[in-house]
Amino acid sequence: MENYSSIKISQLAEADRPREKLLLKGKSALSDAELIAILIGSGTPSMSAVDLSRHILSKVNDDLFSLARLTIQDLKKFKGIGEAKAISIIAALELGRRRKDSEPVQRPKITCSQDIYELMKPDLQDEQIEYFYLVLLSRSNQVLKKHLISQGGTAGTVVDTKLVFKAALEYLAQSMILVHNHPSGNLKPSEQDKRLTERLVKVGREMDLPVLDHVIFTDVGYFSFADEGMI
């Protein structure tokens, strides 16, 4: 299979360019017509999906608000637009409207180990087996994601270093906090906990993706490596 990075957009059939262009350059590089072309998938024997999309936009003066007012029957008047394509256009525009109307989610911000403990209570309270989580943070220490790395038995769980940093990179995290629970209620870190923390802190330092803390969660309290000066 040919790698996308080796394909020049100019070499592609026009009907296929929007999808490849999105993969190569990202969604913001596409015009309104190209985005609509992705929605409808195909044009007519005499008109590519992009040209058909340009034609539709020209009839509403290239105004997406006017396009959003069109009904399914209005859209079906364009040659090459059947009911399924009309529904796709209307659904996409409605999603855009709802996104604009919705309030941005306020992400919690981590300022201390207690914040981590409260954040993880819904996931770890009363659990009888051990779970290992990453709390992935933005540059301003807002929570991007609580990511479960592994789960095990009552005495421990295995943590793969590669999976830890793979998850952090996928979510574009700027830093992370390690969290795992001790179902026994023992707040003291094991030697394995200490070795794992040391290893992940070292790799994070090398990758410029720091591990800020490792919190051991129990139902009655927590242990913070950072608070104890162990990170």
Order of alpha helices (4+ residues) and beta strands (2+ residues): alpha-alpha-alpha-alpha-alpha-alpha-alpha-beta-beta-alpha-beta-alpha-beta-beta
